[in-house]
């Protein structure tokens, strides 16, 4: 019998396993050779969590794929809308049914990353024009939609696009 007064403890290793399981369950990357999908996600999550490069993270981790191999597999992504949808499904997959049915306090966070130069045709849909900042009016823009619960933010939607606010408001209305 478990003691209800004990607090559940989630270690770094447990958290990493949950994240990797969630990603592999929702995002399909065909890999080959020694590089497995879980290895690829391990390196990407480790690099992101430590604000490090893929190459440096791959060299630090034992028995992992090379940074070059990881980038080869990432370059296979051509349909970014599908990838965005898969990421958003992964984000909401862990929400409890109870949380989905309640009224929710939401927040939208718009992030602008300065873009310098002339965008290619492929980049054009991801460039957002705004008030001048850091010497440019062009930005890569992404938005995150959060549920606010117990003074914590839980990301449930993420998008890169010129039509960010439309996509976030549509997702807000269709959420659940």
LUMDO-367034 format. One record per residue (C-alpha): x, y, z; residue in three letters. Coordinates in nm, 2 decimals, decimal comma. Example, Ala and Ser with C-alpha at 12.3 -4.5 7.8 and 13.67 -1.06 7.14 Angstrom:
BEGIN
PT      X      Y      Z code
PT   1,23  -0,45   0,78  Ala
PT   1,37  -0,11   0,71  Ser
***
This chain:
BEGIN
PT      X      Y      Z code
PT   0,00   0,00   0,00  Unk
PT   0,14   0,34  -0,09  Unk
PT   0,16   0,62   0,16  Unk
PT  -0,04   0,92   0,03  Unk
PT   0,16   1,17   0,23  Unk
PT   0,48   1,10   0,03  Unk
PT   0,53   1,33  -0,26  Unk
PT   0,60   1,19  -0,60  Unk
PT   0,95   1,26  -0,72  Unk
PT   1,04   1,28  -1,09  Unk
PT   1,41   1,25  -1,17  Unk
PT   1,59   1,41  -1,46  Unk
PT   1,62   1,06  -1,61  Unk
PT   1,25   0,99  -1,57  Unk
PT   1,17   1,33  -1,73  Unk
PT   1,39   1,26  -2,03  Unk
PT   1,23   0,92  -2,08  Unk
PT   0,88   1,08  -2,08  Unk
PT   0,99   1,34  -2,33  Unk
PT   1,16   1,09  -2,56  Unk
PT   0,86   0,85  -2,54  Unk
PT   0,62   1,14  -2,62  Unk
PT   0,83   1,26  -2,92  Unk
PT   0,88   0,91  -3,06  Unk
PT   0,51   0,84  -3,02  Unk
PT   0,41   1,15  -3,23  Unk
PT   0,69   1,24  -3,46  Unk
PT   0,81   1,00  -3,73  Unk
PT   1,17   1,03  -3,85  Unk
PT   1,30   0,75  -4,07  Unk
PT   1,65   0,68  -3,96  Unk
PT   1,91   0,44  -4,10  Unk
PT   2,24   0,28  -3,99  Unk
PT   2,35   0,32  -3,63  Unk
PT   2,14   0,63  -3,57  Unk
PT   1,80   0,54  -3,41  Unk
PT   1,51   0,77  -3,37  Unk
PT   1,55   0,77  -2,99  Unk
PT   1,92   0,86  -3,02  Unk
PT   1,83   1,15  -3,25  Unk
PT   1,57   1,28  -3,00  Unk
PT   1,81   1,23  -2,70  Unk
PT   2,07   1,46  -2,87  Unk
PT   1,81   1,72  -2,97  Unk
PT   1,65   1,74  -2,63  Unk
PT   1,99   1,75  -2,46  Unk
PT   2,12   2,02  -2,69  Unk
PT   1,80   2,23  -2,64  Unk
PT   1,80   2,19  -2,26  Unk
PT   2,16   2,29  -2,23  Unk
PT   2,15   2,56  -2,50  Unk
PT   2,42   2,38  -2,68  Unk
PT   2,49   2,29  -3,04  Unk
PT   2,39   1,95  -3,19  Unk
PT   2,75   1,88  -3,28  Unk
PT   2,89   1,95  -2,94  Unk
PT   2,61   1,75  -2,77  Unk
PT   2,67   1,46  -3,00  Unk
PT   3,04   1,46  -2,92  Unk
PT   2,98   1,47  -2,54  Unk
PT   2,72   1,19  -2,53  Unk
PT   2,87   0,84  -2,54  Unk
PT   2,77   0,60  -2,81  Unk
PT   2,56   0,86  -3,00  Unk
PT   2,53   0,96  -3,36  Unk
PT   2,74   1,23  -3,50  Unk
PT   2,61   1,59  -3,54  Unk
PT   2,65   1,55  -3,91  Unk
PT   2,43   1,24  -3,90  Unk
PT   2,17   1,41  -3,69  Unk
PT   2,15   1,71  -3,94  Unk
PT   2,13   1,46  -4,23  Unk
PT   1,81   1,31  -4,08  Unk
PT   1,67   1,65  -3,98  Unk
PT   1,71   1,77  -4,34  Unk
PT   1,47   1,50  -4,45  Unk
PT   1,18   1,71  -4,31  Unk
PT   1,01   1,89  -4,60  Unk
PT   0,65   1,93  -4,48  Unk
PT   0,69   2,17  -4,19  Unk
PT   0,31   2,21  -4,15  Unk
PT   0,29   1,83  -4,08  Unk
PT   0,58   1,86  -3,83  Unk
PT   0,42   2,15  -3,65  Unk
PT   0,09   1,95  -3,62  Unk
PT   0,28   1,64  -3,49  Unk
PT   0,46   1,86  -3,23  Unk
PT   0,13   2,02  -3,12  Unk
PT  -0,03   1,67  -3,08  Unk
PT   0,27   1,57  -2,87  Unk
PT   0,22   1,88  -2,65  Unk
PT  -0,15   1,81  -2,58  Unk
PT  -0,11   1,43  -2,55  Unk
PT  -0,03   1,44  -2,18  Unk
PT  -0,32   1,67  -2,08  Unk
PT  -0,57   1,50  -1,85  Unk
PT  -0,93   1,47  -1,97  Unk
PT  -1,03   1,67  -1,66  Unk
PT  -0,81   1,96  -1,76  Unk
PT  -0,94   1,96  -2,12  Unk
PT  -1,30   1,99  -2,00  Unk
PT  -1,26   2,29  -1,76  Unk
PT  -1,25   2,66  -1,84  Unk
PT  -0,89   2,74  -1,89  Unk
PT  -0,69   3,05  -1,84  Unk
PT  -0,47   3,09  -2,16  Unk
PT  -0,18   3,31  -2,26  Unk
PT  -0,02   3,37  -2,60  Unk
PT   0,35   3,44  -2,62  Unk
PT   0,47   3,59  -2,95  Unk
PT   0,85   3,58  -3,01  Unk
PT   1,03   3,77  -3,28  Unk
PT   1,38   3,67  -3,39  Unk
PT   1,55   3,94  -3,61  Unk
PT   1,59   3,83  -3,97  Unk
PT   1,84   4,01  -4,19  Unk
PT   1,86   3,98  -4,57  Unk
PT   1,62   3,88  -4,84  Unk
PT   1,41   3,57  -4,76  Unk
PT   1,40   3,28  -5,01  Unk
PT   1,07   3,16  -5,14  Unk
PT   1,07   2,88  -4,89  Unk
PT   1,14   3,12  -4,60  Unk
PT   0,88   3,38  -4,70  Unk
PT   0,59   3,22  -4,51  Unk
PT   0,79   3,22  -4,19  Unk
PT   0,89   3,59  -4,20  Unk
PT   0,68   3,83  -4,00  Unk
PT   0,69   4,21  -4,06  Unk
PT   0,67   4,43  -3,76  Unk
PT   0,79   4,75  -3,60  Unk
PT   1,16   4,81  -3,65  Unk
PT   1,38   4,65  -3,38  Unk
PT   1,75   4,56  -3,38  Unk
PT   1,79   4,72  -3,72  Unk
PT   1,53   4,52  -3,91  Unk
PT   1,15   4,51  -3,97  Unk
PT   1,16   4,14  -4,06  Unk
PT   1,15   3,86  -3,81  Unk
PT   1,12   3,49  -3,78  Unk
PT   0,82   3,47  -3,56  Unk
PT   0,67   3,19  -3,35  Unk
PT   0,39   3,18  -3,10  Unk
PT   0,32   2,96  -2,81  Unk
PT  -0,02   2,91  -2,65  Unk
PT  -0,01   2,82  -2,28  Unk
PT  -0,26   2,70  -2,02  Unk
PT  -0,20   2,89  -1,69  Unk
PT  -0,27   2,66  -1,39  Unk
PT  -0,14   2,70  -1,03  Unk
PT   0,09   2,99  -1,14  Unk
PT   0,26   2,76  -1,39  Unk
PT   0,26   2,76  -1,77  Unk
PT   0,19   2,45  -1,97  Unk
PT   0,26   2,48  -2,34  Unk
PT  -0,02   2,33  -2,55  Unk
PT   0,04   2,48  -2,89  Unk
PT   0,33   2,62  -3,09  Unk
PT   0,34   2,76  -3,44  Unk
PT   0,57   2,93  -3,69  Unk
PT   0,39   3,14  -3,94  Unk
PT   0,28   3,47  -4,07  Unk
PT  -0,07   3,39  -3,97  Unk
PT   0,03   3,32  -3,61  Unk
PT  -0,25   3,50  -3,43  Unk
PT  -0,52   3,35  -3,65  Unk
PT  -0,38   3,00  -3,59  Unk
PT  -0,36   3,05  -3,22  Unk
PT  -0,71   3,19  -3,19  Unk
PT  -0,84   2,91  -3,41  Unk
PT  -0,66   2,65  -3,19  Unk
PT  -0,80   2,83  -2,88  Unk
PT  -1,16   2,79  -3,00  Unk
PT  -1,12   2,43  -3,11  Unk
PT  -0,91   2,32  -2,81  Unk
PT  -1,02   2,01  -2,63  Unk
***
